[in-house]
Amino acid sequence: MIITTTASSRNQFLVTNPLSFQCHPPTPLPTSIASATSHSKYKNPLRNHSANQTEHSLSTTSNSKPKNPVRSHGANHAEQSLSITTTTTDASINADQALLTLLRQRKTEEAWLTYFHSPHLPNSQCLSRLVSQLSYQNTKESLTRAQSVLRRLRDLRQLHRLDANALGLLAVAAGKAGQTLYATPIIKSMLHSGYLPHVKAWSAVTSRLAASADDGPLEALKLFTSVTRRIRSLSDPSVATEARPDTAAFNAVLNACANLGDTEKFRQLFDEMPEFSAKPDVLTYNIVIKLSARANRKDLLVRVLERILDEGIVPCVTTLHSLLAAYVGFNDLETAEKMVQAMREGRNDLCKILRDCNLRQSYSDRRRSIRTVVTT
């Protein structure tokens, strides 16, 4: 920093740090020398220079107030940064409010375009609502858009911005689109992150897994077990009210057991239904018919139909089709024909037809066993 004197002075001093600059006055001469030099026409230039320098320094020091350039620059930079931050924050809030307004008005298409063309990452409420509404549309394009939002948040490590409802709806939409391998990890990651997905979300994924090939039914059993174990571990059951398995969830996992032919697991899960206040419906008993046929238990078919009627449940078309398919599978075409004839005539004696079938079957089995004993 260069400190310049007033217009009357021509001397300049280069000062590195103004706080470290000090002026030392010259040492006075002895009296004899001083008197001698005062009468001489030649004066000591060093003394004169020192005196001038001293006077200049004192005047400069008294008239100027040097400032710390680093401190001034830092203060200005801080004020500028604060101003930029405040402006950016205000713009982000306005952008989020505009996006949320479009979403509340159900203008999902306009909201998506606003999100897509904005470099700003919206807040959690906007992102969750956008993903939810896109997933709810159940179209290929909307699902792709919702997945792109999830992919962006994953890359930014901001997945925590999405709530459980948004993730659940995305999993359901992916499952309906046949993307079971995409939907399953979402539910599992929710459980791993401490979320409890809604029963409609995780049961829909379980249902898709149960009906899929390869290891799908096994994965459905694992998913159901993971959710119920988590619910049972909670000290306050009321927290998991919306995640508790209902009849549809049990039907999904029971169908997985039927596809695997696992009668023991089927019986265990069927007995757990009262624990969660889930009552069997007609679909539940249709699955029981399916498992009875797989387990080669022809004698149980009439018992299932009788239980359906005793509980006041109206058999559906699928119930009758399942019974017919079971008897055809057992190669009992006579009983199948009688069932078709009774349904055409609107008769209500299907249970009697099936019981007579069981009697004939038991009589035939008894005769066969007697012949075997006699032959041996």
Disulfide bonds with the S-S distance in Angstrom:
none
